[in-house]
Amino acid sequence: MNPSTLNSKEFEQHFCGTLSDYVTAIAWLPQNTILVAASAAGEVTLWENDELTTLQTGNDASVDCVAFSHDGQFLAVGGQDGRVKIWQNRELIATLENAPAWIDKLAWNPISNQLAFSLGRYVQVWDADTREIIVTLNFESSSPLGIDWRRDGQYLAICGHQGVKVWNCQDWNEKPHILNIPSVSIATGWSADGKYLASGNMDRTITVVETQLLTSSDDPQPWVMRGFPGKIRQLTWSDIINQNGSPLLACSSVDGIVVWEKSPDESVGWEATVLTNHVDVINAIAFAPNSFLLASAGTDGWICLWKQAKQVAQILTGASEGFSCLAWHPQGKLLAAGSKDGELLIWSKATRGHNN
């Protein structure tokens, strides 16, 4: 299905601007309509009131990760030069020097101003209030490939070679809980209710474990989903639950998406719905807030909007060389995406459109 065959116009293009290189990462300020975008040239740019403002000019060292703190007070970026930079109200307040390490993963605690970031085979946690590193966590088996805090801030999950390690943030000295995977875990994520932890793996599997089992047993028995065409590149949870009382889990592999829904029959486990429309690799997927509307961005230059995470309702275009990333505004009325050629596009929900 291509854009010309669809009549739905639930989202309309609102803005189009350009960075000088591949857009590597974007993130919305939680409390406002401000977007940060970073590029492979090292730029950090803010979008506000339909204008782009440069926070950091390019230095030919890629910026690979950006994130606002939960209260919007701090902005953190990390990248190829090994620096983690933190701004407060657009003023640079801290630069953590870690060269020659490449900082490609970082994430703020959802309830406090603690920032976790990758550093070689370690993850460090920096406190913005004290401006000190409070702990260094040894992942040991590889570089961390994914970092995710549980929404209540109580647990920090880090994934990589041989699985996922989960630290109790109330006692960093406690040994981490381990979700063993006989492969490499590329992506990990908690469900919004904190009940489940998922891992997308190099061996073409998805692993899901109940948090209660993970944190109470040395050998949790996870669900394992198989049959994907390639490694699991991304995963995302809906932040609302379905009629069976569970969230939806979407994952992408090559040019396909599988949406998993937990069956009320415990013997069945999780049931799959396969979504196919992209004709090239999918680089990003995300559920709209408080919705089952799923967006997927691909190298084919399409963003597909999947109604109820089942069928394509609209296809957004505008990336000459394909899309690299996407992010929903926390209120779900704006969708932003970056491209491989430096385009930054924002769509707004049409006043006559219908979500979900």
N, C-alpha and C positions, 0 to 999 in steps of 0.2 A: 504494500500500500504506500503510495507516495503522496506528497502534499496536495497535488492537484485533484485527488479523488475525495478529499475531505471538505465538508462544508462548515464544520464547526469552527468558530472563532472565539473560543473562551478567553484566550490571551492574545493581546495585541502588542506589537513592538512599540516600546516606549522610548528606548534610547539605544544609540549605537556609537561607540567611541573606539579608540585604537591605542594600544600600547605598542612599543617598538618591537616586541618579540612574543613568542609563545606565552600564553597566559597559563601560569602554572597552578595558581590557587586563588580562590576568592572566598570571602566571608562577609556576612551581614552583621552590623552592629545590632545587638539584640533589641534595644529600646528605640531604635530610630531607623530612618530610611537612608542609612549611610552604608556603602559597600566598600570593602578594601579589595584590591586586586594586585597581584604580583606577577612578575614576568621572568622569563629565562635570562633576560638581560640585567636583572637585578633591580628593576623598578618596583616601587611600592606606591600605589595610586589610590586615592579616595574618590568615590563618586558620591556627590551630594548636590541636591537641587539641579540635577541634570548637567552638572559640570564635573570635570575631572581635575583633581588637585594632586600635584606630586608631593609625596611625603619623603620619598627617597629616590634619587636619580639612579639610572643604571650604571653599574660598575663592571659589567660583563661576568659577574658571579651570580648564578641563578638564585633567586629566592623561591623556595619550594613549599613553604608552609606558612600560613597566616591564621591568626585566631584572635577574637576578642574575648576578654574575660566575661564571666556571667553577668556582671553588672555594667558592662560596657566601658568600664573605667580605663582598662588597659588593652593595648594591642601588642601582640607578640608576632615576630617574624623570624624565620630561620632559613638557612640555605647553604650554598656551596662554600662560602668563605668561613664557615665554622662559627659565625657570630649569631647569637640570639639577641635581637634588639627589642626593647620594650618601650612603647610610647604611652604617655598618660596625657590626655587632652592635647594630643598632637605635639607634645614635647618629649623628646628622647630622654628617658630617665635612667636607662641602664643598658649596657652592652656586655654580654657574657662572651668572652673570648674562648673559643674551643678549637681553633685551627690546629692541625689540618683536618679535624673531623668535619664531616658533612652533616649538617642538621637538616633532616628531611621529614621529621615527624615531631609535632608538638600538639599539646592539648591542655586547656585550662580545666581545673576542677569546676564542676557545675555549681558548687555552692560556696566556694572560697577563692581567694586570689592566689592559688597555687598552680604553677605551670610545670607540666611534665614535658621533657623533650629528649629525643634520642641523642646518644653520644657514644659512637663506637658500638661496643657490645653492652652498653649501659643505658639507663634512663636516669636523668637527674630531675629532681623536683625543686623548683625555685619559688620562694615565697615573696610576692610583690609587696607585702606589708613590711616585712623585715629586710627585704632585699638581700636575702641569703639563700644559698643552697641548703635545703633541710635534709635531703637524703640522696644517696646514689645507689640505684638498684642494679644489680648484676644479672643481666639476662643470660649470660654465659655462652649459650650454644650458637648464637649468631647476632648480627645486628638486629635491633627491633624493627619489624616491618609494619607494625600497627600499634597504636596507643589509644585506649578508650577508658574514660572514667565512668563508673556507674552513676546514674543521674542523682543519687543521694550523696555522692562524693565519698562513699564509704570504701569502695574498692577501685583499684586501678588494674586494668588488664593490659598486658603487653604480649604481642605475638611475634613469632619468628620460627626458626628451625626447631622442629620437634614439638611444636604446640604453643599453648598459651599459659603464661604465668600470671597469677592474680594475687596482688598484695592487699592486705588489710591496711587501710590508710590511718586507722586508729593506733596501729602498732607496726611501724615499718620494720622492726627487728624480727617480727614473726615470720617464719618461713612461708614463702608464697604457696598458694594452692596451685596445682598443676593440672591442666587439661592436656594429656599426652596425645600427640598426633604423629603417626609414623611417616611424616612428610614435613613440609614447610607451611606454616600458617601465614598467609599473605595479608589477610584482613580480619579484624575482630570487632565485635560490637555488642553492647548490652541492649536488650529491649528496654523501652521507655519505663516500663513498670519494674525493671530490675530483676524480673523473674528468670530470664534466660540470657545466656551468653552464647554467641555464635562465632564460628571461625570458618573462613573461606580458605581453601587449601590448594597447594600446588598439585596434589595427586587427584584433582578433579572431584573433590568431595566437599560437602558442607557438614560441619559438626555443630550440634546444638546440645547444650547441657543446662539443666535447671540449676540456678545459683545455689539453691538449698542443698543439692547433692554435691556440688563442687566444693562448697565450703564446710561440709560436714563429713566428707569421706575422702580417704586417700586414693580411692579408685572409683571415681564417678563413672556411671554408665551413660554415655551420651547417645543421642540419636545421630546416625551417620547417613547422609543422603548422597547417592552416587549417580553416575550416568551423564555427567556433563561433558561437553566436547573439548574442554580445555581447563586450564587452571581457573580458579574462582578469583576474579579481579576485584570485584566490589561486592559489598552487601549493605543492606539498609533495612531498618525496622520501621513499621508504621508506629506512630505514637498514640494511636487509638486501638481499641480491641474490636474484634468481630463478634458476631452473635454467639460464638462458642466461648467467648471470654478470653481470647488470645490475640496478640498482635500478628500482623503479617510480616513475613521475612522475604525480602526480594534479594536475589543475587544475580550477577552477570558473569558470563563466561563466553569469550570470543564475541559473537554478534547476537547471542541469545540471552534471554532473561527467564529465570524460573522464580515463581512466587510460591512460597510455602505457607500452608495454613494447617494449624494443628487440629487434628481430628478429635472429636469428643470421645472417640473410641481409643482408649490407651493402647490397645493391641495394634492399631493402625499406625499410630505416630503422626507424622506430618505428611500431608498430601500436596502434590505439586500441580501447578498450572504453568504451562510453557507459553511464553510470549515471544513471537517472532515477527519482526518487521525490518529491523536494521539489516543493512547489507555490508557492514564493516564493523570493526571492533568497537565495543561500547566502553567509553572511558569514565562515565559517572552515572550513578543512579541515586534518586532520593525521593522519598514520599513527601508530599506537601503536608505542612503542619495540620493536625486535627482532621486528617483526610486519608482516604485510600487512593487518592490521585497520585500516580507514580510518574516521575519524569526520568527519561534516559537520554543521555547525550553520547553521540557516536562520531567516529572518524568519518562516517559517510556524510557529515554535515547536517544531520537531522537531530532534533530533540523531539522524541515521541512522548506525548502525554497519554497515559494509559488510564482510562476511566475505570474506577473500582479495581485497579491493578489487573484488568482483564482484557480490555480491548482499546485500540488506538482511537482517541477522540480528536486529537489535533497533532499536527507536525509543524514544529517551528524550524525555520531555516535562517541563514544569514552568515554562516561561517564558511568562508571560501575554501579553507583547507581542512575543515572538520572541527568538531568541538572537543575541548580538552577537559572542561570542568563545568559544574553547575552548582547553584545553591538557591534554595527557597528562602525568601524573607520569613522571619518567624511568624508573621501574620498570614502568610500564604497568598498574599495579593500581588506579590512581585516575584519573578523568577529571573535570576541572572545566570549568564553563561560566558565562559571565555573560550577563545579559539586558538588553534595552533598557529594562526597567522597574526595573532595579537588583537583580534576584535574582542570588544567587551559589549555584550548585548543584554538589555533588560526588557522584559515583557511585563505588562500589567494586566490584571484581570479585567476583561471587558465588562462594562456595567450591565450588559444584558446576558452575560454568560452564566453558566451554572457549573459550580464546582462539583467534585465527586463524580 
